[in-house]
Amino acid sequence: MDVLISEVAGRGRWTQFNLKLTWVQPFFGSPPAAMTLVRLCELNAAGVSVQNYNQPAVFKPNSRNWAFEIPGAHGLKYPVNKQTRPLLVIAQRPGGRSSFELLMPNDGRYPAVAAFLAAHRQTPLVHLSRTIVPRASLGAGRLGLQI
């Protein structure tokens, strides 16, 4: 099982998570055009399931992106500093439901996760920082993540 760690872009419509198509199939296991629903389980900082979501997913042919709304992001203010973008951490789970944590810069775990992402980034410097790593590479409880 893998974990996707990504910066979240934008100030205007930042609650919508966009992902290049080349990232969708390796992580979610389906062709982007076939992915119409993302099944997510939100975890809190203690690793307790807060809520389950079935988020509509949209394939955007014009931008060649795939997108879904980030549960729990509405009502949160996007950071002013681009160096501290929110981080979305999504972990694959058996049964097709992925667990996720949205880390804002004021979260105590944010610096460690941001440093891990910087050290393992798989995207060019001009793009948002993203990586897909095996869950085992995070170790049990490493970085304070509960995924």
Backbone bond lengths (Angstrom), bond angles and torsions (degrees), N, CA, C in turn:
res aa  C-N    CA-C-N  psi(-1)  N-CA   C-N-CA  omega(-1)  CA-C   N-CA-C  phi
1 M - - - 1.457 - - 1.526 109.44 -
2 D 1.322 115.33 141.25 1.459 121.70 -176.48 1.521 111.95 -112.32
3 V 1.331 113.91 166.21 1.455 122.57 177.68 1.525 108.04 -128.00
4 L 1.322 115.93 131.70 1.465 122.81 174.70 1.514 107.44 -102.00
5 I 1.330 116.61 125.69 1.461 121.63 175.55 1.515 106.27 -119.95
6 S 1.326 117.14 127.71 1.451 120.39 -175.12 1.524 111.99 -146.15
7 E 1.328 114.58 143.92 1.455 119.44 166.85 1.526 107.34 -69.64
8 V 1.314 116.03 153.07 1.459 121.59 177.17 1.526 107.36 -111.56
9 A 1.321 115.62 127.38 1.471 121.10 -172.82 1.512 113.21 -89.48
10 G 1.315 112.93 166.57 1.446 122.44 165.63 1.501 116.67 78.86
11 R 1.297 113.63 148.88 1.449 119.36 175.13 1.512 110.19 -104.77
12 G 1.323 117.93 -32.66 1.454 120.80 -176.62 1.513 112.80 -68.86
13 R 1.293 116.62 -65.03 1.468 121.71 -178.03 1.526 108.87 -116.70
14 W 1.292 116.45 51.99 1.455 121.16 -173.67 1.520 113.13 -70.00
15 T 1.309 118.96 -17.42 1.460 120.84 -178.95 1.524 112.46 -74.99
16 Q 1.333 116.21 -6.38 1.464 120.19 174.96 1.525 108.02 -97.82
17 F 1.311 116.09 120.69 1.458 121.93 -179.22 1.518 109.08 -90.51
18 N 1.334 116.18 121.09 1.459 122.47 179.33 1.516 109.37 -107.17
19 L 1.304 115.41 139.49 1.451 120.99 -178.00 1.520 108.58 -137.32
20 K 1.319 116.51 130.80 1.465 120.81 176.49 1.527 108.84 -60.19
21 L 1.307 115.25 145.68 1.459 120.36 -176.05 1.521 113.50 -58.03
22 T 1.319 117.25 -31.90 1.468 120.20 -178.93 1.528 112.24 -65.37
23 W 1.326 118.21 -14.85 1.460 122.35 179.28 1.535 112.62 -95.02
24 V 1.328 116.90 -21.18 1.461 120.85 -172.51 1.533 112.56 -68.64
25 Q 1.327 116.74 -55.81 1.460 118.66 -175.58 1.525 112.72 -64.02
26 P 1.354 120.03 -44.63 1.464 117.95 179.88 1.537 113.01 -60.71
27 F 1.331 116.92 -33.27 1.463 118.32 -176.56 1.529 112.54 -91.55
28 F 1.336 117.15 -49.47 1.458 120.37 -175.38 1.526 113.43 -89.14
29 G 1.337 116.84 -13.89 1.452 120.86 172.61 1.510 116.59 82.83
30 S 1.317 119.03 6.00 1.461 122.04 179.04 1.519 109.60 -131.25
31 P 1.323 116.26 153.08 1.468 118.39 174.44 1.525 109.58 -60.79
32 P 1.331 118.30 140.52 1.466 121.50 -176.23 1.523 114.19 -53.14
33 A 1.333 117.72 -40.60 1.462 119.46 -178.03 1.529 111.65 -67.20
34 A 1.327 117.02 -22.89 1.464 120.94 -179.60 1.527 112.60 -88.15
35 M 1.322 117.32 -13.70 1.470 121.11 -177.96 1.526 109.10 -84.58
36 T 1.294 117.19 103.49 1.462 121.06 179.65 1.525 112.23 -111.64
37 L 1.331 116.22 -5.27 1.458 120.82 -178.44 1.519 109.48 -148.56
38 V 1.332 115.86 134.94 1.460 121.48 175.46 1.524 106.63 -113.57
39 R 1.309 115.88 124.11 1.463 121.21 179.75 1.521 107.96 -97.12
40 L 1.335 116.12 115.10 1.458 121.84 -175.00 1.519 111.85 -123.97
41 C 1.325 114.86 147.59 1.454 122.84 175.44 1.527 106.44 -122.79
42 E 1.318 117.19 115.37 1.462 121.10 -179.57 1.525 110.07 -81.10
43 L 1.334 115.26 130.79 1.456 121.20 176.39 1.521 109.50 -109.78
44 N 1.322 116.83 144.25 1.459 119.53 173.16 1.525 108.98 -90.42
45 A 1.328 117.65 -178.86 1.470 122.37 -175.52 1.528 112.65 -63.75
46 A 1.332 117.37 -16.57 1.468 120.69 178.05 1.529 111.74 -94.20
47 G 1.337 116.84 0.12 1.457 120.90 179.47 1.516 114.22 84.34
48 V 1.325 116.27 10.62 1.459 121.01 -179.88 1.528 109.04 -87.75
49 S 1.327 115.36 134.71 1.460 120.25 177.37 1.523 109.27 -65.94
50 V 1.321 115.62 121.01 1.459 121.05 -178.96 1.519 110.68 -88.98
51 Q 1.345 115.29 -44.89 1.454 119.29 -177.54 1.525 109.86 -165.11
52 N 1.331 115.56 151.47 1.453 121.80 173.78 1.522 109.07 -101.34
53 Y 1.319 115.56 142.91 1.458 121.55 -179.48 1.523 109.56 -131.91
54 N 1.315 115.14 146.48 1.457 122.59 169.06 1.524 105.19 -119.15
55 Q 1.321 115.61 96.91 1.452 121.80 -174.10 1.521 111.11 -93.05
56 P 1.336 117.61 126.15 1.460 119.20 172.97 1.528 109.49 -60.40
57 A 1.313 115.78 136.87 1.460 121.81 177.77 1.519 108.12 -114.64
58 V 1.323 115.42 142.00 1.455 120.68 -174.86 1.522 109.67 -123.91
59 F 1.317 115.90 130.65 1.455 122.61 172.52 1.519 106.55 -91.20
60 K 1.333 116.87 126.11 1.463 121.88 -178.18 1.528 109.41 -110.60
61 P 1.340 117.26 93.96 1.467 119.85 -175.43 1.529 113.76 -58.65
62 N 1.336 117.36 -35.62 1.473 119.59 -177.43 1.526 112.85 -65.56
63 S 1.316 118.12 -37.37 1.469 120.50 -179.77 1.529 111.66 -100.01
64 R 1.333 116.49 -6.78 1.462 122.53 -176.75 1.532 110.87 58.27
65 N 1.328 114.84 35.51 1.458 122.64 176.66 1.517 109.74 -115.03
66 W 1.290 114.03 164.46 1.451 123.90 175.84 1.516 105.06 -127.54
67 A 1.316 118.61 139.00 1.462 119.76 -172.48 1.522 112.57 -142.76
68 F 1.352 114.17 153.91 1.457 121.61 170.96 1.528 107.77 -152.24
69 E 1.317 115.99 156.52 1.457 121.06 178.23 1.527 109.16 -75.31
70 I 1.330 116.30 139.19 1.462 121.59 177.95 1.526 108.10 -83.98
71 P 1.321 117.53 112.43 1.463 119.33 177.96 1.529 110.71 -60.09
72 G 1.304 115.79 141.41 1.453 120.49 177.50 1.521 114.62 83.88
73 A 1.329 117.84 -6.50 1.469 119.97 -177.39 1.527 112.58 -85.37
74 H 1.324 116.57 -25.90 1.461 119.09 -179.50 1.530 109.85 -62.31
75 G 1.286 115.83 135.63 1.458 120.92 -178.95 1.519 113.69 92.02
76 L 1.340 117.25 -13.40 1.462 120.29 176.14 1.525 109.25 -88.86
77 K 1.305 116.71 144.35 1.457 121.26 -179.60 1.524 109.91 -89.02
78 Y 1.339 115.53 132.60 1.460 120.13 178.33 1.528 108.98 -70.65
79 P 1.338 118.33 138.06 1.473 120.76 -178.98 1.530 112.30 -61.71
80 V 1.298 116.09 147.93 1.465 122.00 179.33 1.523 110.51 -72.59
81 N 1.308 117.37 -38.28 1.461 123.48 -175.20 1.526 110.70 -85.65
82 K 1.343 117.16 121.39 1.460 120.64 179.55 1.523 112.44 -66.51
83 Q 1.308 117.32 -16.53 1.465 120.45 178.70 1.525 111.42 -75.59
84 T 1.314 116.82 -12.78 1.466 120.68 179.61 1.532 110.20 -125.55
85 R 1.324 115.54 59.05 1.466 120.62 177.22 1.530 108.79 -69.05
86 P 1.332 118.05 151.41 1.463 119.63 173.26 1.529 109.58 -58.15
87 L 1.314 116.46 152.34 1.463 121.87 178.20 1.523 108.82 -117.21
88 L 1.322 115.52 131.72 1.453 121.01 176.09 1.520 107.34 -107.71
89 V 1.326 115.77 125.82 1.459 121.98 179.52 1.529 106.74 -117.31
90 I 1.337 115.70 119.15 1.466 121.25 -178.45 1.521 107.99 -122.38
91 A 1.321 116.44 128.88 1.466 121.38 179.97 1.518 110.46 -115.57
92 Q 1.326 115.03 132.77 1.460 119.93 175.01 1.526 109.01 -66.88
93 R 1.323 115.63 143.22 1.461 121.73 176.33 1.516 108.71 -135.83
94 P 1.298 116.99 154.69 1.470 119.26 176.05 1.529 110.30 -60.29
95 G 1.306 116.83 148.22 1.458 120.66 176.63 1.505 114.38 89.26
96 G 1.318 118.73 2.42 1.455 121.05 174.87 1.515 117.02 86.51
97 R 1.317 118.68 -3.09 1.467 120.52 176.33 1.513 107.60 -99.34
98 S 1.324 116.43 129.05 1.463 121.57 179.14 1.515 109.82 -99.65
99 S 1.322 117.08 142.54 1.465 119.89 174.06 1.524 107.76 -91.29
100 F 1.321 116.16 152.86 1.457 118.82 179.55 1.518 111.50 -146.90
101 E 1.327 113.00 156.22 1.464 121.93 172.46 1.520 106.73 -136.03
102 L 1.318 117.19 133.75 1.458 122.96 174.16 1.524 106.59 -104.07
103 L 1.325 115.83 117.02 1.463 120.75 -178.32 1.519 110.14 -104.41
104 M 1.311 115.87 120.46 1.459 121.52 174.18 1.533 107.75 -92.59
105 P 1.331 117.86 158.51 1.466 120.67 -176.18 1.526 115.10 -56.28
106 N 1.322 118.59 -24.49 1.467 120.12 -179.42 1.528 112.62 -84.61
107 D 1.338 117.19 -0.79 1.465 122.32 176.56 1.525 108.23 -74.23
108 G 1.321 118.58 132.82 1.460 122.48 -177.97 1.524 113.92 -60.56
109 R 1.321 117.54 -22.45 1.464 121.71 179.61 1.522 112.92 -84.55
110 Y 1.324 115.75 -14.09 1.465 121.07 -173.07 1.536 113.42 -55.25
111 P 1.334 120.93 -49.55 1.470 119.67 -177.41 1.527 113.77 -58.40
112 A 1.315 117.90 -41.46 1.472 120.86 -179.11 1.526 111.19 -68.44
113 V 1.330 117.38 -41.05 1.466 120.65 179.89 1.527 110.04 -69.60
114 A 1.329 117.32 -40.26 1.470 120.75 177.77 1.527 110.71 -63.10
115 A 1.318 117.88 -40.14 1.467 121.31 178.32 1.523 110.57 -66.41
116 F 1.332 117.35 -41.19 1.470 121.07 176.98 1.524 109.82 -61.26
117 L 1.324 116.68 -44.77 1.465 121.27 179.73 1.523 110.45 -61.95
118 A 1.306 117.54 -43.99 1.476 120.76 179.21 1.528 111.18 -61.37
119 A 1.308 117.11 -37.65 1.467 121.19 -178.61 1.530 112.78 -76.49
120 H 1.333 117.43 -21.06 1.462 120.89 -175.66 1.522 113.37 -120.00
121 R 1.304 117.68 14.45 1.463 121.89 -175.71 1.518 110.59 -57.33
122 Q 1.338 115.61 142.07 1.461 122.39 -179.10 1.528 111.32 -120.76
123 T 1.307 116.22 17.73 1.460 121.30 -178.81 1.523 109.84 -122.43
124 P 1.334 116.85 155.15 1.467 119.75 176.44 1.534 110.85 -61.50
125 L 1.309 116.32 155.03 1.474 120.89 -177.75 1.527 113.25 -61.16
126 V 1.324 118.44 -23.78 1.465 120.56 -179.65 1.525 112.49 -81.83
127 H 1.331 117.65 -6.99 1.456 122.07 178.29 1.528 110.15 -107.14
128 L 1.319 115.63 168.88 1.457 119.85 174.17 1.518 109.21 -59.04
129 S 1.297 115.42 146.55 1.463 120.42 179.07 1.520 108.75 -76.72
130 R 1.354 115.00 127.05 1.459 121.53 -179.89 1.515 109.63 -145.56
131 T 1.320 115.20 152.83 1.457 120.68 174.04 1.516 109.27 -154.30
132 I 1.318 115.51 152.00 1.465 122.53 168.96 1.519 105.43 -121.39
133 V 1.322 115.83 121.30 1.465 121.17 -178.56 1.525 109.49 -129.82
134 P 1.325 117.12 154.19 1.472 119.17 174.07 1.530 109.60 -63.96
135 R 1.319 116.15 139.90 1.464 120.32 179.35 1.527 110.67 -54.24
136 A 1.315 117.58 -36.14 1.466 121.95 -178.84 1.533 111.81 -60.78
137 S 1.339 118.10 -27.41 1.462 119.94 -179.83 1.527 112.05 -70.92
138 L 1.319 116.86 -16.16 1.466 120.58 177.66 1.522 111.04 -85.11
139 G 1.314 117.75 -19.89 1.457 120.60 -179.29 1.516 111.23 68.98
140 A 1.284 116.73 160.57 1.464 121.61 179.95 1.522 110.31 -67.30
141 G 1.321 116.08 116.43 1.455 120.94 177.45 1.509 115.93 73.19
142 R 1.339 117.68 0.24 1.463 119.84 -179.55 1.519 109.33 -62.29
143 L 1.285 117.12 142.06 1.454 125.94 179.85 1.535 112.48 69.51
144 G 1.313 116.68 2.88 1.460 119.93 179.35 1.512 113.79 78.74
145 L 1.340 117.21 4.36 1.456 120.69 179.57 1.515 110.29 -76.41
146 Q 1.315 115.64 146.27 1.462 121.39 -178.53 1.516 112.54 -105.33
147 I 1.304 116.77 3.77 1.450 121.40 -175.35 1.495 110.30 -68.15
